[in-house]
Amino acid sequence: MSLLSRLRRPSTAAEPAGDAGPSGDAAPAGADGPDVAADPTPPGIAGAGRGRWRTVAGRVTTVLAGLLVLAVLTAPGRFDQLTPVAFLRVPVEALVAAALLLALPGRARRPAAVAVGVALGLVAVVKVLDLGMSASFARPFDLVLDWVLLDDGYAFVTDSVGTGGAVAAAVALVALVVALLVLTTRSVLRLTRLTTGHRRTAVRVVAGLTAVWVAAATLGVPVADSNTATLVGQHVGQAGAGLRDRREFADQVARDAYRDTPGDQLLTALRGKDVLLAFVESYGRDAVEDPEFSGGVGAVLDGGTKRLAAAGFTARSGFLTSPTSGGGSWLAHDTLLSGLWIDNQQRHDSLLASDRLTLNKAFRKAGWQTVGVMPAATSPWPEGAFFGYDRYHDAAGLDYRGPQFSYAPMPDQYTLATFQRRERTPGHAPIMAQIPLISSHSPWAAIPRMLDWDHVGDGSIYRRPTSVAFNPKDVVGRSTTEVRTGYRRAIEYSLNSLISYVETYGDDDTVLVFLGDHQPSPLVTGPNASRDVPVTVLARDPAVLDRVSGWGWQEGLRPGPDAPVWPMDTFRDRFLAAFGPQPPAHVAAPR
């Protein structure tokens, strides 16, 4: 009994019915407020009512504790598996924990229950992280390598909905972690008291459920569940896998067929050309094949093919398989440029510490001026030193004076117009430029309108409402259909920007390679989407496309379902082989 309940125990027959005043006499009824003494409910009955409510509340709390433990143990780590059926299982981990707690002596039971509760809370946190990663990147959270993504996620939310929303999201995440740890620990303690208070019944229940689980597992019935144990094993194994991968990747970096190739033997078929490499954010295979997107995006690509053909340009398109999905654009950039499969942050960091010959460096070695145009780089970007640009334009250096469009600091058309003004002046030396276009970055909310190129200026024109094509009021509360509509329109805008740029500024010495960095998140593609992204080579000089005729890529800007699919890490060597000195017919080009 608590101190409060002892102080407020019901009056006995020997005690006065009224409340005592300062002198100890009974206060007169009705002297101050309602007539308490006139309450017809006998004190004993009132106490019994409160007792029944306590009993009901206790039972409800116990049921909720059991449901929380069951939910944590049976919850899947992927959003596409998050269905009511997923929770209709007998978690073997619960049976093992219950048997252990029942077997322990009383003095050791409570510390063990606390340890089990904390461990369960950590499992819940990991499953929440896995669910978040499955929704964003279509993969589980890596407990060794992915912590850096939390900082990137905070920056993304800040850019998308503002600092206030980002702070609120961070506070909510911390509160969720603390709540899970506290609630799971208290739940296990409560269930432990219940089972030890009814030991004989608890032993029978655990034994019966264990028999059911063994029978179900033997027969292959899905009710037998061990997904939490599997999840823990997978995440524990990540540390060892990371160490092995570090060694394997070091060997891969050291093997480079082009490391010692002289500059005068690199890219000889592109001498005198401006080679522009553009990554279109989130431009994935679904954009050209999903019926919900392909009508609008396909019309842009097919119409662009005709418009550029009228200007003398031809194109070939295929697919590359990206190392990432939903995000992590830098991993795709690394992979394409280095010719190495970069699918995690550890490999990215190891690449930056190496002297690998990237495509940028190959152009620089062969005599081109190399340029990096990074409109999304709003903070120091150490990757710039690794890629070895002669000139580098980050967000601040691009001098944009207009509004931010959701995540994107500036529209793609402004990025391309500024690049043209600064780098492709009359009489300039041949350049190789890497240009990630970011207007199609999630959350696919505010989207600019295509403008006359002469009107883009310093970007202040985008402050006019007429310069915005699409801008939903509520970024957070949109439906899936609205998000998918925003995605389609953003991809259309980015592709239109590129097509119009080539149509306006392209010449005989322009070579454009553009591709997606990765598919959008599963919210757009649905579960189990491929990681393929479209890739296109475009030029007016027919000799350029003659060099890639052996690739089997399809004509036009829009690859069809039967277009070839290559791993993205094969592109560097294929490109260098195609545009380098051609070997004799009997010697195979490097692949």
C-alpha positions, 0 to 999 in steps of 0.5 A, a space after each residue: 500500500 502506498 503512503 498516499 493510500 494509507 493517509 486516505 484510508 476509509 473512515 471507520 465507525 469510531 471516527 467522525 464522519 465529517 472532515 475535522 477542522 483545525 480544532 479537531 471538531 467535525 466541520 459543519 456540512 455545507 460550510 465550504 462548497 458541496 456538502 461532502 457529508 451528504 454523499 450517500 455512497 458508504 466509504 467502504 463501497 467507494 474503496 471497493 470501487 477504487 480497488 476494482 478500478 486498480 485491478 482492471 487497470 493492472 490487468 490492462 497494463 499487463 496485457 499492454 506489456 505483453 503486447 509490446 514484448 510480442 510486437 517487438 519480437 515479431 515486428 519485421 525490419 522491412 516496411 513491405 513486410 509490416 502486415 498484421 499477419 507478421 505479428 501472428 507468430 510465437 517468438 522463440 526468444 520470448 520462450 527462452 527468456 521466460 524459461 530463463 527467468 522462471 529458472 533463476 532464483 529470486 535474488 538474481 531474477 530482477 537484474 536478469 529481467 532488467 537486462 532482458 528488458 534493455 536488450 529488448 529495447 535495443 532490439 526495438 531501436 534496431 528494428 526502427 532503424 531497419 524500417 527507416 532504412 528499408 523505406 529510404 534505401 531499400 536495405 537494413 541499417 548497418 550498425 557499423 557504417 551507417 551512423 553518418 547517415 543520421 547527420 545527412 538525414 538531419 541536413 535533408 530534413 532541415 533543407 526540406 522543411 526547415 530547422 524547426 521541423 528538423 529539430 522536432 524530428 530529432 527530439 522525437 527520435 531521441 524520445 522514441 529511443 528512450 521510451 522504447 528502452 524504458 517501456 520494454 524494461 518495465 514490461 519485462 519486469 511486470 511480466 516477470 512478477 506475473 509469471 513468478 507469482 503464478 509459477 506453476 501456470 507459467 511453466 505449463 504455458 511456456 512448455 505448451 507454447 514451446 511444444 507448439 513452436 517445435 511442431 510448427 518449426 518441424 512442419 515449416 508452419 510460419 507461426 514458428 518465428 526466430 526473426 529477432 535472433 536472425 536480425 541480431 545475428 545479421 547485425 552482429 556479423 556486420 562488424 566482421 563483414 566490414 573488416 573482411 570487406 576492407 581487405 578485399 576492397 584494398 586489393 580491388 583498388 590496387 588492380 587497375 588496368 589503366 593506372 600506368 597508361 600514358 595521358 597521350 593514350 587516353 581518350 584519343 577519340 574525344 580530343 577537342 570535345 567538351 565532355 559533360 557528365 550529368 547525374 540526374 538525381 533519383 532518375 531510375 528505371 521505374 521513371 521510364 517503365 512504371 506506367 504511372 511515370 512513363 507516360 509523362 517522362 517518356 513523352 519528355 524523352 521521346 520529344 527530346 529525341 526528336 528535337 535534338 535530332 532536328 539539331 543534328 544530335 543522336 543518342 544511344 541509351 541503356 541501363 546501369 545497375 547502381 550500387 545504391 537505392 533511394 539515396 546515397 548518391 555519392 556512392 553511385 558517383 564513386 562507382 561510375 567514376 572509379 570503376 569500383 563497386 562502392 556500396 557503403 561508407 567504408 568503401 567510399 572513405 577508403 576510395 578517397 584515401 587511395 590514388 585510384 584513376 577516376 574518369 575525371 583524373 583520366 581526362 585531366 591526365 589526357 589534357 582536359 580542364 576538369 570542372 566540378 559543378 556541385 549545387 548541393 555542396 553547401 558545406 566543405 566537400 573533401 571529395 573535391 580534392 580526390 577527384 582532382 578538379 581544376 575548378 570547382 563550383 559549390 553552392 556558394 560559388 554558383 552565386 544563386 540569388 533565388 529561393 530554395 526549392 525544397 531540398 534543392 538549393 537552386 534549380 537545375 536550369 540555373 546550374 546549367 546556365 551558370 556553368 555555360 556562362 563560366 566555363 564554355 566561353 568562346 575559345 575555351 580549352 576542352 573541358 570535362 565537367 561533372 554536374 549532379 542535377 538535384 531538382 529531382 531530389 526528394 521530397 519532390 515538392 517545390 519544382 521550378 518552371 522552365 524559363 527562357 535561358 536569357 531570363 535565368 540571370 542570377 536566379 532572382 527571377 525564381 522569386 516570382 510565383 509564375 516561376 514555380 510549376 508545382 508546390 504542394 502546401 503540405 510537404 509532410 502530410 502528402 499522400 503516396 499518390 501526391 508524392 509520386 506525382 511530385 517525383 514524376 514532375 521533378 524528373 520531367 523538369 530535370 530532363 527538360 533542363 538537360 534537353 533544352 540545354 543541349 538544344 540551346 548551347 550544344 555544338 559539334 564538340 559537345 558530348 553529353 553522358 547523363 544517367 540516374 544515380 539511383 532509383 527513388 525510395 521504395 515509397 515511389 517504386 514499391 518493394 523489391 524494385 531493381 537498382 537499374 538507372 537509365 544512361 545515355 550518350 549524346 553527341 552531334 559528331 557521328 564518330 563519337 557514337 560510332 565508337 559505342 556501336 558495339 555496346 548494343 545500346 538502343 537509339 534515342 534518349 529512352 532505353 526500352 525494356 530490352 536495353 542492355 544492363 551493365 553493372 555501374 562499375 564497368 562503365 569506366 573501363 568500357 568508356 576508356 576502351 571505347 574512346 582510347 586507341 583501338 586495339 587490332 581486331 584480334 585483340 579484345 578491348 579491356 572490359 
